[in-house]
Amino acid sequence: LERGWVTGEQLMRAVQAQDSVGGRIGTHLLEMGVLDEATLLAVLAEQLGVSAVGVKALDGIPSAVVEMIPAPVASRCLSVPFAADEHTIDVATPNVHNLDHLDEIAFCSNRRVRPHVANEVRVHEALARYWSIPLPERFSLLLARLDGSRYVWNGSETTAEAASSMASSTSAAPRDTSLSDDDRDILATRDDHVVTVATRPASHELGLTGLEQRLRGVTSSATIGNLLLQYLMQSFSRAALFKIQRQQVVGWLTRGNTVDDAHFGDFALSLDEASVFADLAGGSQLHVGPLPATPPHLTLATCWGGTLPAESVLMPVRLGDKLVSVLYGDRGDQGLAGLNVERFDRLRGIAAAAFERAIRARRADSGAHRAPR
């Protein structure tokens, strides 16, 4: 707050989120998108007076080091050993001053512990990767967005050295992650406003990992949108993407049965009207179930031939704390029994990272056109 990296309002929101769901204030600030990962890591290193470790240090940890600490101990102590010699073990943890935890790790490894601070979310990621400890759901979406942002910002891993260097500078500031209305307009131009494609059997299943790989490096909003629709159509008979433009949700891309192109192309709903879309804009994470037969939802029903589906899924995609798009799917008059909704957290993260790349590419392109020759 002293350095102007967060506002008082943002800090208060993070504290309120902490009171509501627990966890660390820094993690909530990451989820809000007001700090980037390296900045938070630098702050923690400076505040706690220890060195920091980033993503690179936790990648490729030798199995011999992993085996020094049993999974229950690593989980209970929220600690990840990442290097060791005959006398010392280096451990990444957000709890660098918890002597009970450090003593337990020293006992298990028979070595002196050298603690390094790490972001909470990266420690949980490493625990899931190396010890198969289930990753808490709240971190799935955050990790997908952070990984996308890391490539957007610098195309490389965040190193402990870079974080420590940042900590020594009192003038450093987080990168600008703000979105203007013009930025959010990148999600659709008039010539790709509506794309309707008849449902076809997929030649092969497109999983989340495959989707993420195919989206890597893609900066065309239309291509991103159509790949997302391809994934959704594996679970639904009808899918759509909506964009947020100047306090309105408008129809953008759609596929599936009984889609009325004309009505979907003209669909626009104010976020000031009471609807599921307004709930998502207000912070709701997911809608699964029937849509109430209220005027805004009945307007949407005109896009589907005039009938509301039995049940539908609406998934918000946010950059920071701003809603930029909504992913939609339904199965017509059939319900959603058997649908695995847990994977949609990761899908939203993948979509957010892809849209962020599109926005950054547009900004870079606009800057290049304005540069003097």
N, C-alpha and C positions, 0 to 999 in steps of 0.2 A: 504494500500500500504506500509506503514511504517513497518508493522509486516510481510509482505511477504505473506499475505493471498490471495492477487490478484496480478497479474502482471500489469504493465503499459499498455500493449496491451489489456488485458481483461477489465481494467477500461475504456480505450478509446472506446472500442466496446460498453460497457454499456452506455456510454455517447452518442454515436452516435445513439444507439437504442432509448434512451430517447428523443433525438432531433427529431427522426423520428415518434415515436408513442406515446410519452408522458410517464406518469407514473414515478415511482421512480427508481433510479439507483439500489437500493438494490434488487428490484423485478427483474430487468433485469439480475442482477448477479445470482439470483436464477434460472432464466430461462436458463441461459448459463451453469448452473451446476458447477460454480466455487466456490460457497459457499454453505454450508448446512444451514438449517433453524435456528438451534440453534446459529450458529456463527453470522449470520446476526442480530438476535434478541439481542444477547449480545452486539454487536457493537452499535446498536441503543440505548440500555439502557445506555451504558457508555457515548455515545456522547450527549444524551439529558438529562442525569442526573435524570432519573426516573426509577422506577422498570418496569420490563417487564412481560408480560403474554404470555404464549404459548397456544398450542392446548387444553390442559387439562382444563385450566381455562374457555375456551369458550365452553366447552362441558356440556350440561345439565344445561343451565342457567334457573333459576326459571321463570315461566311465569309471576309472579308478578313483577319481575324486568324488563322483556321485555316490559310489558305493561306501564311502566313509561315513555317510550320514543316513540312517534309516529314514524311510518315507514318513513315519509318524512324527519323528523328531523334526525333520525339515518342515513339515506342515505346521506343527504346533509352534515352532519357533519362527515361522515365516522367514526362513533363511535358506540361501542357496550357496553352497560351497562351489567356487569356480576355479580355484587353483590351490596347489599345495606343494610343499617340499617336506623334507624329513622332520622339520620342527614347527612349521607354521601352516595354517590353513586360512585362505582368503575367503570371506563370506560376504555375500550381498544380502542386505536386509534393510527394511525401513526402521527396524528396532535396534539401532546401533548401540544404545545405552542400556539395553535390557540385560543386566548381568546374569540373571538366572538362565536366560536363553543362551548367552555366550558360554556360560559354564557347562551347560548341557552339551553343546556342540564340541567344546574342548574335551570333555570326557569321552564322547563317542569317537572322536578322531585321534585322541591322544596327542594333540598338537595345540600350540598356542593359537588363539583365534585373532585374526586381524580383520575387524569389521569394516565394511564399505557400505555407504548408503546407496540404495537403489529405489526407483519408483515402485510403489506398491503393486501396480498392475503388472510390471515386468517380473517381479518376484513370483506372482501367481502364475504367470505364463510359463516360467521356468519350472515351477513345481509340477505343472500339468505335463510339461514336455518330458522331463527327466524321471519323475517319480510317479507319473500317471495319477496324480491327485486331481480330482475333478475341478475344473475351472469354474468359479462362481459366475452365474449367468450375467451379472451386471458388467463383467469385464469383457465379454465376447464382443459386443458392439464397440466398446472403447478401443480394444486392441486392433480391430479391423480398421477403424478410422485413423488411429495413430500410425499404423504401418503404412497406410496410404499417404498420410501427410508427410511421413519421414522421407519418402521418395520425392514428393512434391517439393519439399523445402530444399533438400541438398543432394538427393540422389545417392546418399551413402548412409552408413550406420552412424548412430550417435556414439561417440567414444567417451570413455571416462576422462581422457585428457581434455577433450573439448569442453566437457561440463565443468571440470575444475578450473579451466582457463576462464570460462564465462563467470564463474563464481567470484573471481578476483576483480571483476570490473563492476563498478557501481553505476556505470552509465548504460549498461546493456539493457535492452528492452526486447520483449517478445515480438515475433513477427506479426504483421498485421493479418488477422484472420477474419476481418470484418467483411460483410457482404453488402453491397449496394443493391438497389432494385435492378440496376443494369446488369450486375453480376448474375443475379438469379434469372434474368431473362435468357442467359446462355442455354438454359435447359430446353428452350424451344424457340425456333424462329418460325416465321409464317410458312416457309416452304417445307418444314417438317412438322407442322402443327399437329396433324392427325395422320397416323399410319395404321391402317386396318389390314390385317393379313388373315386369311382364312386358316382355321386350325388344320395343321398337318401332323402326322405322326413324326416324332423326332427320330432322326436316323440313329442317334445314340443319346443316352442319358447325359445331361449337362449337370454335373454336381457343382457345389459351391466352390470347390478348389478349381475346377475347370473354368467356371465363370470368372473367378478372380484372375486366373492366368490370361484368359482371353481379353479381359478388360485392361490389363496392364499395358500402359503406353497409349491407350485409346483416348483421344481428346475430342472426338466428335460426339456431341450430345445425342444425335439421332442414333448413332451406332450403339452408344451406351444404353439408351432406352430400349432399343430393340433386343439387345442381348438380355436385359433384365426381363423383358416380356417373354423371351424364349424360355428362360428359367421358370417363370411363374406358370407358363402354360403346361408345364409338366405336372402341376398339382391342381390346376383349375381349368374349367371349361371356358372361362372368360377372364381376361386380365386387362388392366389399364394402368397408365401412369398419369398423374395429375401434377401440374406445376403450380407454384405459389407466385403470384404476380400482383404486387401492390394491394395487399390485403384481400386478394381474391384467390380462390382455387379454381383453376380452369382445366378443361380437358386437353390432353396432349397426345398420348399414344395409346392405342388399344388393339387388342386381338380377341378373337373368339366368336362364339355363337350369338345370334340375335343382337348384333351391335348396330345401332342407328348412327351412321357416320355424321349426318347433318346435325343431329342433336348433340352428339358428343363434341363435335367441333365448335359448337356454340355454347357449350356448358361453361357457366361461370357462376360462382357462388361466393358471396361475401363472407369473410370469416367473422363478421360481426353477427351473422345469423346463427342461431342455435342449431348445431349439427355435429355429427361425428368429426367432420373436418375441423370445426372450431375447437372441439375437445383436444384433437391432436395438436393443433397450433398452440393450445394452452398448456401442453406438457404431457398429455396422455401418451403412453408408449405403444399401444396396440389396441385395435378393435377387432374382436372376433365374435360373431353372432349376428342376429337379425338387425336390420336397420329400422328404427321406428318410422312409422308411416306419417312423417311430418312433411310440410311443403318442401324443404330443401332436399330431402331424400327422395320424395316423389318426383322432383325435377330430375334427379339423377336417374330414376327409373325410366324416364322417357328415353334415355340413351340406350337402355336395354330392352326396348320394345314395349315399355309401359308397365312392366311388372317388377316389383322388388324381389331380389333373390331370397331364398329361404334363409341363408346365412352368408356373410361375406367377411373378408379379412381386409383391414386397412392398416398400412404400415407407414409411419412417418419417417422421412429421411431428413436429417438435420445436419447442418454445418455449424458447429458451435451450438448456440442456443437458438438458431434460426431455422425454421421449417422451410425447406426448399422444394420438396416433392412428397407425394403420397403414392405408395404402391398399393394396388387393389387387386383382389381376386375373389371369384365366387364360382359356384357350381350350379347356377340356375336354381331350379326348384329342389335340388338335392342339398342336404346338409353338409357339414364339414367333418363328419365322424371319421376318426382315424387320421386326421391331418396333424402332422408334427409341426407345431408352431414355434418350437424352440429355435429351429434353424433360422427363423426370420430375423432374429437379432443380428446374426452374422451377415445375412443378406443386406440388411439396412446399412451396416458398416461398410460393406463392399460397395454399395451404391453411393454412399456418401463420399468415399475416397475417390471413386471414379468421377463424380460430379465436381469435386474439388479440383481434380486435375484439369477438367474441361475449363473451369473458371480461370485457373492459373494460366492455362495456355492462351485463353482469350486475352487476359491482361497483358501477357508477354507480347502477344501479336499486336495488340493495340499500341503498346509502348514502342515496338519496332517501327510501326507505321508513322508514329509521331516524331521519331528521332530524326534530327537534322542529317542531311546527306552531304 
